Amino acid sequence: MLWERLAHCELCPRMCGTDIPESNGLMRRGLMIRHLVMPSDVSGTKKVIEWISQNLPRNTCLNLMSQYRPVYKADDHPEISRAITSREYAEAVRFAKDSGLTNFDIQGY
């Protein structure tokens, strides 16, 4: 199950620390979590953010990705047959802020 696998992430900040970007913006070490926000919350965005805020340091780098696009057979699955809306992405960002996370990368939308 996903949550059992995520439990191993608790060790990451202790082993490698939080992100340390260089002056050019590249991150050479530290933990960065990238999460793809999908339509109808099929990627469990709120649950993922909640888990991060409860189990990892508040300054863990979270990259909320907005670039999901339906391709191939996505039309066969109504819940993912469309791109996310600006409202869905804004809700994910707001939830991350409200959860007390302080270090996230927000993509333009």
N, C-alpha and C positions, 0 to 999 in steps of 0.2 A: 504494500500500500504506500501511497505517496507520503503520508505523514511519517511512516516508519523510516523512509529514506531521508526525509528532511531532518530527522533527529540527528543524523550524522553531521549536519551542517552546524550544529551547536558547537562542535569542536573547531570549526574553521577559524573563527575570530581569535581563539586562543592560540592556534597554531600559526596563523599568518597575519593576524591583525585586521583592522578595517582598511579601506582603500587608502592608498597614498599616491595621489596623482602627481606627475612631474609637471614642470612649468609648461610643457607643450600639451598638457591635458591627457596624456597617455598614463594608464595605470600599470605600474610594473609589479606591484605586489599588493596583497590584501584581498578581501572578499568583496565581490560585486555580484549581486543577484539580479539576473535579467528575467523579467516576467512579461509575457505577451498577453496583453488585454484582448480578450476575444468577445464577440457578440454574445448577448444573453448570459454573460458571466459563465460560459462553459469552461473557462480555464480556472475558475475558482478564485478570482482576484481577491475578493474580500477575505476569504479563508487564508490565502497565502500571506497577505499583508498582516492579518491578525496573528498568524503563527510567527512571522518575523518579529513583530513588535513585542510578542510575549517571550520569545526564546533567544533573541539575538540582541546585541547592543543597539540602542536607538540610532546610532550613527552608521549602521551598516548601509552600504551603498546599494540602493534599489533603483534599477533602471526599468521604468514602466514603458514598455514598447507599445506603440500604437499602429504598427505597420501591417497588421493582419489584413490580408486580401483573400477573398474566396476564389479558389482555382480548382482545376481538375474536377473532382466529383462533389465539390462542396454544395452544389445545387441539389444534390440528393439528400441533403441534411438541412432542413429549414433553419435550424438554430445557428448554423454557421454559413449560411448562403449569402451573407452580406458583410460589408465592412463594418467596423464599429462606428458608432455615432460620436459626435463631439461630446454629447451628454454622458455617454458611457465612460469615455476617457476622463472627463472632468470629475465624475463620481469616483473613479479609481484614485485619482490624484488627491481629491478631498479626503477620501477614506485613509490614505496613507498619512496625510497631514494630521487628521484627527486621531490617528492611532499613535501619534507621538514620534513617528519617524522623522529624522532631521536631515537625511542625506540621500536625496533621490534625484535622478535625472529624468526630467520631464521633456518629452518630445513635443514639438509643435503640433498642434492639431486645430 
